[in-house]
Amino acid sequence: ESLRACIALLGIAAGSLLLAVHFYSSPRASPLIPSTALGVLLLVLSALLAYAGIRRSPRNASLLLALCLTLSASWCGYGVILLLAGQGVLAEPGDALVPGLATLALALLLVALVGFLCREPLLALLAAALALASAHELALHCSSSLGPSAVACGHLMVSLVGGYFALGRMLHFLAKGKLALPGTDLAGKKAQEQSRGSAGGTNPFVAPGLLLNMLPASVLGCRLLGVTHGLSLGHVPWLWAAGTYQMALCVLSYRAMDALVATAFGLTSILQFGAGYCLLHPAWQPEEPSLPAPCLVVFSILFAVLALFLSLRSPVDGLYLLVFVTYCIALACSPRGFFAGGPQGVAVAVFVASALVAVIHLYNAGARAKIPTGQGAVRALLARSSLLKLREGPDLHAPYLGYSKYADADVLAYACSVLASFALTTPGDPQAPLGTVVIPWVVVAGGILKLLGGSVAFARGKTLESSAFILYAVMWIIWGLARYGGLYGTARSFHAAVGIVAFTLFNSFIVFCSLFLNTAWFFYSLSFTLVAGSFLLDAIHALPAGYDIAATLIFGLVSFYCFLAALSSSTFEGCCLPMGGPVVQLSGGGAGATRCLHLPARKASSVKRIADILRSGGTCGIPTDTVYVLVAACSRPDAVEKAHRSKRQAQDRPMSLWISSLKQLEPAKHLFTPLLWDFMEAAWPSPISLVIPRGEWVDLLGMKDSAKYVGTPRSVAIRIPDCSVTTHLIDLVGPIVVTSANPTGEADTTHHNQVYAKLGDKVDAVLCGGPSPENIASTVVDCTKIDSGNIGFFRVGIIPKSQVLQILEQVQKK
């Protein structure tokens, strides 16, 4: 943490020093640092600040994260504007810099205010110095009477404060905590943060995202207030920098298990990309772009529904999203879109609301006394209701299959489907390029963000859903770019049609597979076939009037229902809006109505929970030193019989016994020959299963009548696995009965997802450890004739014969 804090503070100091040199030399005919070089350096430093802030954020939610990300986004936009000015694209960059500088000055002033209130004096001083330098530069662009020296002096002060803080952290790191400059010791601050629980269960990326919402609002608000002369190409970097960073914050919020805020950031990033594209559009088209009014109306509905569900957690955040509902309605009602006064007036409201809510989140993250946001009020109200019960607890973000570090992104993926489909209902010439519609509302929303949703779905084990999301995203992107680029001409229509047919064939496979998933997904994939059909007919210029609008409306309505169902299922317990059962029911793996528990193997609490399930008579899939296995406790005969039935165990492939130590067989040591006992001591723990003679020692394990399912009437296979998780589980439960986690005759199971896929709900829980270390089972050695010096091999797995024979030879010599 000290190293990352040093990187962040040195990056801030270096960037401010560059700007100080730039403004000190600006009155000269040739500045020391050209605009192009300064722009490239600021872009490099912005990437460094973003990395340092993000890497430090999981440990605490301090002001350093908000400071780094806000300054990184601002320097990113600043650097691009300087690059454009250096290349002669922008004749006068002063008007383009004003909105970003105003936002940066106010945002950093808020960070400084909260820093002083939360007793972070150095960070507060650093933020205040940055805010002062930005304010001086803003005043310089508005009036040249101030002079660049004041701006350079402000940046020099920032570099001195940042350098002092970074030097203190470096000395603290090199002296191993024995030396620290005054005000730079973060140990006390870290203890205070842990005592306040600032990082416990909260999303540290909310405040930076709110501060970034101020940036595009400032661009439009400055035009309305007359601070800038008009909206131009120079304002696009601010809008796209804010959109890019908010898309990154969307991913990080999913990593922080905050699906609602992540969805909100994803939707607001679409607006920022749309605004930037509309400002860029007049560069090659003389007329101002028109926005798809139906899409914006639906956009406002999506924001309203999301605000309603977010209000159940925090009414302040829910009310904040209502401002974007008003913003989308204002855009839909204005033919000039972002260039009209109505949306620009609402943008000023967005700016003020973002600043206020950001201060609340920043203060609550670092202070002992919290500003009330209504959290818990709605929860307490719903606790009295028997109809609606909020989901909470450790299983709130439990993945469908396996263990994932991300929250569910299906809500955002469905919302993007709604936006992309309703964007195409905009009336106009069907052969027009649809330039104002396709790029921001189809390529960005339906393509890029849906790729994000598909990637998260794949990480959470949703193989079919992720495949569909990624396929549809690629379809929207390729079709959108081809349609926008005018590639639907006579010469290329055949090639476009062939590509669309290929996508339709892939989608037909997804439609077939969705028959076995649920009803909603069947209609979702089937309705996209109608959309692909409209693309095909459009490519060959045979599109009937109204067919494309009807197809996209059907797909949009189905997607909207899935959006509501995904939101309700992630918020409330039970099925408020059911997705329906499988259209075609299969018997066997994965066809059950309930889902077994999936617990991460890296947590000791998960192993204890699996042990409780086994002691209660359950069966579980667990990882081992070889492949995944299905286990039951020997002390529960009913569980042993259940494991035998669920596996459909063949008589020629009996189940085996596993122990964690030979001490568990000490009471029956006299029943084993000395050579066999010594051989077991020498061979274990390892991936070696020893087939030993059956005897009275089996009765001591408590299997009773279920012992007939283990081994053969003459022998039993037994092993001590070389796996800490497995042996710890056996220590808690006692000896266990083991069989491979797959129906008899199928390949071994090498991933926890396959346990659920092959055995379905016939197991009570799965301990998820990711891919297995081996793809083959253990080596099985016949020790029934070991007293005569002979052993045989039923199966040679990981351990070769030579190694087993070498162990036997050493034991015999002993």
N, C-alpha and C positions, 0 to 999 in steps of 0.2 A: 504493500500500500504506500509506503514511503517513496518507493521508486516511481510509482505511477503519479503520485502527487507532485514529485519533482519534475517529471516530464511535462505535466500539465502547466505548472507554474513557469517553468523555463520556456515553454512554448508561448505562453502569454507575454512573458518578458521579451522574448525574441521578436514577436510580431509587433509589439509596441515600439521596440527600439528601431525596427525597420521603418515604421510609420513616422517616428520622430525624425530620423535622418531624411526621410522623404519630404517632410514639411519644412525642415530647416533649410533644405536646398531648393525648395520650390520656387523662390523668387529668382533664382539663377536661370540663365538662358538654357542650360542643359543640366537637369537634376542629376544627382549622384546615382539614383536608382531609377531607371526608366520604368514607365508605367507597365509595360509588358512583363519585365522581370519582377517588379513588385507584386503584380497580380499572381504570377506563378508561385512566388514564395508564400503569399498569403494562402493560396489553395493548399500548399503542402502543410503549412502550419495548422490550417483548419482541420485537415485529416488527422494530424497528430493530436490535436485537442479533442476531437471526437473520440478517438481511440482511448485516450487517457481517461476521459470522463466516463465512457461506457464500461471500461474494464474495472473501474473503481466502484461503480454503482451498486453491485449486488451486496457489498458489505454494509453500506450505510446510505442514507438518503440525504447527505449533507448538501450545502449550497454549492460545493465545488462541481457537482454534476450539472446543476442548472447553469452555473457560470460557464463551464467548458462548452456545453452544447449550444447555448445561446450565442456565445462569442464565435464558436466554430461556424455556425450557420451564417452569421453576419459577415465574417471574413470570407466565407465561400462566395456569397453574393458580391461582396466588395471586390474580391479578386477577379471575378468574371467581368465586372464592369470595367476595371482597370485594363484587363486584357483587350476588351472591345475598344476602349479608348486608345490604347497603344497601337492597335491595328487600324485605327482610323474609322472604325464603324460608328463610333459615337463622337460627334463633333464637340459636344459640351457635356461631360459626365456629371457636372455639378447637380443638375436637376434630377438625374437618375439616382444619385447617392442620397438625396434628402430623406426619402421615406425610410430607408434602412437605418440611417444614422439616428433619426428620431426614435425609431423603435428600439434600437440598441441602447440609446441613452436612457430611455424610460425603463426598459427591462432591467438593465444593470442597476439603476437607481432603486428599483424594487428589491433586487437581490441584496444590495447594500443595506437597505432599511431593515430587512429581515435578518441580515447578518448581525447588525448591531443589537437587535432585540434578542437574538438567540446566542449572544456572547461569542460570536466568531469575528473578533475585531480585525484580524489581518485580511481575511477573505472579504469582509465588508469594506475595508479600506481599499483593497484592490478593485473591487467592483465599483466603488464610488469614484476612484481615479479614472477607470475606464469610461464611466458614464460622463464624467467631466470632460474628458478628452473628446468623446463623441459629441457632446453638446457644443464644445468650442468649434469643432469642425463643421457642425450643422450651422452655427452662427456665421462661420467663415463663408459658407456657400450662399447664405442668404444675404450677407453684407460683407464686402471686402474690407471694411474699415477695421475689423478686428485684427487681421494679420495672421499669417500661419505660425508665428512664433508661439502663440498661446496654445495652439493645437499640439505643436511639437513638445512644448513644456509638459502638457498633460500626459502625453504618451511616454515621455522620459520618466515622469514620476511613476507611471505604471510599471515600467521596466525595472526601476529601482526597487519598488515594493515586491514585485514578483521575484526578482533576483534574490532579495533578502530572504523571502520565504523559502525559495528553492535551496539557497545555501544552508539555511537552518535545517531543512530536512536531509540534505546530503551529509552534514556534519553528524546529525543524529543517527543516520544509517551507518556511516563509517565508524563512529565511536560506539556502535552497538548500544545506543540508548543512554550512554553516560554523559553526553554533552548535547545541549540543545539551546539555541538562541531564544531569547524571550519572545513568547507569542507563537513559536513554531512547534511546540510540543503537542502532538495530536493524541497522545496516550490518554490524557484526561478527557479530551473531547470524545474519544471513542468510547470510554467507559460511560460517559454521560449519555451518549446515543444508545448504548446497549441497555442502560438502566431505564431510559425513556421508552425503549422498544420502538425506535423510529423506523427501523427496517423490518419490523415484524409484520408480515402479511400485507404490506403496503406496496404500491407501485411507485418507485422513485422517478419514473419517467413522465408522470402526469404534469408536473409543473413545467419542465422544459417544453412539452408539447403545447401547453397553454401559452407560454411566452412566444413560441413560434407562430401561433395563430395571430399574434399581433402584427407580424411582419406583412402578410398580404393585405390585412385590413388597413395598415398604415398606407400602403401604396394607393388604395382606392380612396381612403379618407383624406389624404393630402391633396388629391385632385379636387375633391368636393370643397375643401376649406380654402382652396386657392393657394396653397403652399407651393405646389408644382404647377407648371403651365399646362400640362396635359399628360395623358397616358401614352407611353412610347416604348420603343424597343429596349431602352435602358432599364425599364422597370421589370422586365421579364426575369433577369437573374434572381431578384429578390423572391419572386413568386415561386420559381422552380426550385430554388434552394430550400425554401420553407417546405414545399411539397416533397422533395427528396428526403429531407431530414424527418419529416413526419411519417413518411413511409418506413424509414428505419426505426422510428420510435414505435410504430405499429408492431413491427417484428419483436422489438424488445419488450413491449407490453405483453405480447403473447408469451414470451419467455418468463415474464413476471407473473404469469397465470391470471392476467386481467383481460379477459376476452372482450368485455363491454367497452372499456377505454380503447383497446386496440382497434376494435371495429370503428369507433368514433374517429380515431386518428386516420384510419384508412379512408373513411368517407371524406373528411376534410381535406386530405391530400388531393383527392380527385378535384375538388373545387379549386384548389390552388394551381394544379396543372391546367385546368380548364381556363382559368383567368389568364395565366401566362400565355397559353396558346392563342387566346383571343387578342391579346396585345401584340403577339407576333404575327398574326394573320394579315394585318394591313401592310406588312412589309412587301408582300408579293400580290396582294389583291387590293384594289382601290377602295372597295366598300368594307364597312365594318361587318364582322361576322354576326350571324344570327344564331341564337341558342335554341336547342330543342326544348320547347316549353313542356311537352308531356313528360319528358325525362326529369325536368326540374321539379315538376309537381310531385312526381313519384319520389324524387330525392327528398323533398320536404316531408313526405309521409314516412320514409325510412328513418329520417332524423327524429320525427315525432315518436315513432314506436320505440326507437332506441333510447330516447329521453325518458319515456315511461318506465322502461325496465331499469335504466340507470338510477332513476329516482328511488327505486326500492332499496338501493344500497346507499345512495347519497343524494338527497333532494337538491342540494346546491348544484351538483354536476348535472342532474337532470334538467334543472331550470336553465343552466348555461347552454345546453344543446338546443333549447327552444329558440335561442337567438339565431342559430343556423337554419331552423325551420323558417323563420321570418326572412332570412337572407335568400333562401332558395325560392320562396314565393315571390320576393321582390324581383329576382332575376327572371322568373317565369312570366311576370306581368309586364316586363319592360322589353320592348323589341330590340333595344340597343344593348341589352345585357349589362356587362360590366362597365360600359361606357356611360350608362344612364345615372342620373342623380339619385334615384330611389335606392338601388343596390349599394351605391357609395355611402348613402346615409346610414343604411343598416350596417355597413362595414365599420363605421365609426362606433356603433353600438357593440359590434363584435370586439373591437379594440379595447373598449372600456371594460366589457364583461370579462375578457380574457385576462386583463391586468388584475382585476379584483379577485377572480377565482385563483389565479396563479399565486397571489400573495397569501391567500388562505392556505393553499397546499404547501407552499414553502414554509410558512410559519408553523403549521401543524406538524411538519416533518422534523422540525428541530427544537421546538419549545415544549416545556412541560405542560403548561396550560394550553389547551386547545381552543381554537375558535369553533363554536358549534356549527356543524354542517347538516344536522338532521340525521346523521347516521344512527341507526338503531331505532329511530322513532317509527318508521314504517315497518321495520322488522318486528318490533314489539306489538304493533297493531295487527300484523298478519299472524302473530303467534296465537292470538285469540281465535283465529278463524280455523275451522275444521276443513274448509274446502281448499285453501291455498296454503302451502307450506314451503318456505324457501329452502333451497338446497344449501347445505353447509357441511363443514367437516372435512376430513382428509380425502374423502371420495368425490369432492366437488368437481375436480378436474381429472378424475380417473379416466385414462384413455380406453378406447373401445378394445384395443388389443395392445398388450405390452405396456411399457413404461415410457412416457414422453416428458421432455422438459418444457413443452409448450401447451398452452391452453387450446381449446378447440376453436378452429378458425372457420367452421362451416357457415357461421352467420355472415361473415364478410363475403365469403364466396357466393352465397345465395343473393346477397344484396347487389353484388357486382353483376350477376346474371339479370337481375331486375333492371338495373340501370342500362346495361348494354342493349337489352331487348326493347325497352321503351324509347331509347334514343333513336331507333330505326323507324319509329312510328311518326317521325316528323314529316309533314307533308312537303312535297317539292317534286322537282323533276326526277323520275327514277333513274335517269341516265346521268345525273349530275354527280360530281365527285364527292358530294356530301362532306366537304372539307371541314366545315365547322362542327360536324357531328361526330365524325369517325374517330379522329385522333384522341381527344380528351375523354369521350364518353364510351367509346367502344374499345380502342386499343389500350388506354390506360386502365379504365375501370374493368371492362370485361376481359382484358388480357393480362396485364402485368399483376394487378392485385389478385386476380383469380389464380394465377400461378403461385402466388404466395399462399393462398388458401389450400391449393392442392399439395404444396410442399409440406405444410403443417399437417394436413390430413394423412399424408404418407408417413410422417414421423410418428403419428399416433396410431399407426397400424391399420388405417382405413384404406385398404388396397384398392377396392373398387371405386370408392368416392374420390380418392386422390387421382386415379387414372382418368376419371371423367372430368374432374376440374381442370387437370392439366391439358387434356385433349381439347376441351371447349375453349380454354384460354389461348392455346395455339391457333385454334380455328378463328377466334375473334381477331387475333393479332394479324395473321396472314391475310384474312379476308379484308380487314380494315385497311391495311397498308396497300394491298392490291387495288382496292376500290378507290382509295384516296389518290394513289399514284396514277390513276387512269389506265390500269392494265386490263380493263374489260373491253378493249377494242376488238375489232373484227378479227385481227390476226392472232390475238392471244386468248380469245374466248374459249377455244377448245382446251388449251392447257389449263386454264383456271377451272373448267368444268371437270377435267380428269382429277385434279387435286381435290375438289369438293366431293367427288364420288368416293375417293379413297378415304376421306374423313368420315363419310357417311357409313362406309363399310366397317370402320373401326367402331363407330357409335352403335351400329347394329349389334356388335358383340357386347357392348356395355348395356344395351337395352335387354339383351337376353340374360345377362348376369344379374341385372337388377330385379328380374323376376323372383330371384331367390333371396333378395335383400328386404325390400319393403315396397308397399304400394306407391308411396309418394315418390320414391326414387325411380320407379318404373315410369310414372307419368312425366317426371322431370327429364329423364333421358329420352323418352319417346317424343316429347314436345320439341326437344332440340332437333330431332330428325326433321320436323316440319320447317324449322329455321334453316337447316342445311339445304332442304329442298328449295326454299325461296332463293338462297344464294346460288344454287345450281341453275334455276330458271332465269335468274337475273344475268348469269354469266353467258347464257346462250340466247339472251334477248327474247325469251318466251315467257316472261313473268306476267300472269294474269293480273288484272287490276284488283287491288285490294288483298291479294293473297299474302304478300309479305307482311302487311300490317296485321292481318288475322293471325298468321303464324307467330309473329313476335309477341302479340298480345297474349296468346295462349301460353307461350313459354314464360312470359313475364309474370302472369298470374300464378302459374304453378310455382315459379321460383319465389314469389312473394309468400305463398303459403308455407313453403319450406323454410323461408326466412323466419316467419313467425313461429313455426314449430320448433326450429332450432333454438330460438331465443327462449321460448317457454320451457323447453326441456332442460336447458342449462340453468334456468333460474328457479323453477319449481320442481318439487318432488311429484312424481306421477306424470301422466301424459295429459297435459292440458289440450294440446293440439296433436293428436296422434299422427304418426307417419304411416301407420298401417302395418300389418304383418306381411310376410312374403306372399306373393301371388301364387307361387308354386312352392309347396312345402316339401322339404327333403327330410328324410329320416337319417339320423346319424349326426356327425359332427357339425356343430354350429347351428343347429336348427332349433335349439331350445328357446323358451320365451324369456329366460333370465340369463344374466351374465355372471360368470364366476369372477371372484376377486383376482385382480392382477396387482401384485405387490412388488416393489423394487427390491432386488436381492442385496443392494448395497446398504440397506437400512437394517439395523439390528431389531427394530420394532417389527419389521415385516417378518423376520425369521420367527420371532416370538408369536406373532399372530398365526403363522402357518403351524407352529407347534400346538397352539390352542385348538386349531381346527382338527389336526390329526388326533389329539387326545380326546376330542369330542366325537370321533368316529368318522371324520371326513377323509377324502382322498385328495391329494395335491400333486401337481406337476412341479418339479424342482430341477435346478441346474446341478450338474455334477462335474467331475474332472473329465468326463467323456461327453455323452449326449444327455438330453433331458430324459427324466424317468418319471413314472407314476408311482407314488409311494402311499403306504398306509401303515399305521402303527400296529405292531404285533400284539399289543395289549388290547386291541379292539378287533375281535374276530369278525364282527359285522362289517368293519371297514375292509378287512382282507377279502371277504367274499364280494363286497361291492367293487373293489378294484379288479377282481377277476372277471366279474360280469361286464363292467364298462370296457375293459380291454378286449373282450371276446377272446380270452386267452386259449390258445390251442394246447392240447394235452402234451404234445411233444416239445412245448416251449414253456416250462414251468417258471413260476416266479422265484426270486432269490431273496436272501436275507442280507441286510447290511447292518453293521455295527460301527460305533465310533472308536472303540478301543477294546482290546482283548480283556480288559477288566470286566466288561459286561458278560464274559463267558467264564470268569474265574470260578463261580460256584460249580461249574461243570467241567473244570479242567481235568479232573481225574478220569473223565470219560474219553479224553483224547490221548492218543499215543504221544510220547515225548517228541518223536521226530516230526509229527504233524504240527504239534504246538510250536516247536522251534521254527519250522518252515513258515507258519503263519506270522510269527513275530518278525522274521526276516523279510517276508514278501510285502507286508503292509506297513503303512498305507500306500496304495498304488492302484493303477487300473487293472489289477489282476484278481479275477474271481476264482476261488478255489472250490471245486466240487469235492465235498468230503462225505464220508459215510453218515447216513442218518442214524440217530440214536436217541437215547433218553434225553439228551441235552436240548432237543427241540421242544420237548414238553415244558421246559422251564421258562420259555419265552411267552407263555400265556395265549397262544393262538387257539388252543382247544380244537374244536372240530374243523376250523378253517385251515388247520395245518396241512390238510390234504391238498390244498391249492398251491403249496409251496414245495418245490423240489419234486422228486420222484419217490416212490416207496422205498428206494434203497439209498438215495443220496440227496444232498442239498447244496446249492451254490451259495457261498457266503463271501463278503468282501468288506474291507474298510476303505472307503473312498479317500483319495488324496485331494480333498476339497474342503476348505475351512467352513464355508457356508453349510455344506451338507453335514459335516461332522458336528458342527455346533447344533444343528437341528436335531441330530440323533442324540446328542447329549441331553437336550431338553425333553425329548419324547421317549427315548429308549430305542431298542432295536426295531427296525422297520422292514416291511415287505416291499420289494422293489420289482418293477417290470418296466419295460421300455414304454415311452409315452406315445404309442401309436397302435392302431389296430393290427392284429396279427397278420403278417404277410406284407406290410407296408415298410417303407424305408424308415430308418431311425430319425428321431426328431432332433433337430439341431438349433432350434430357436424357440423362444417362449410363445411367439405368435402361432407356431405350428401346433403347439399343444392344444390350444383352443380350436384351431382349425380342424384337427384330426379327432379330438375327443369331445369337442363341444362342451355342453354343460354337464357332462358326466363327471367332471372334476369340480371340486368345491373351490379351489383356489390355485393360482399359478404364481410361483416365485420367479420373477422376471430378471434374468441375468444377461439378456442379449444373446448374441451368437455363442454357441457352445465352443469350447476350446478344441474339440476333436469332432470329426464327422463319422467316427466308427465307435462301436461299443467296446467294452473291456475285453481283455484276453481271458479266456476261460480254460482253466487247467484242471485235469482230472487227477485228484489226489486220493482216490479210493484204494490204490495199491502202492501208496508211498512207502509203507513199511518194508516192502520188498525191494525198495530202491527204484521203482518205476513210476513215472507220471506220464499222462497223455494230454493231448490238446484237443478240446472241443472246438475252440475258435482262437485264432491268433489275431488279436486286435492291435492295440498300440504297442504293447510290450512284445518284442520278438522272442522266439523260442530259445535262442542262445542265452538271452539274459535270464530267463526263468531257470534254465538248466544250470547256469552259473550260480544262482542263488541256492539251488538244491545242493550243488556240490559243496558250497561253503558250509551249509548247515550240516551236511554229512561229516565233513572234516571236523567240525566243532563237536 
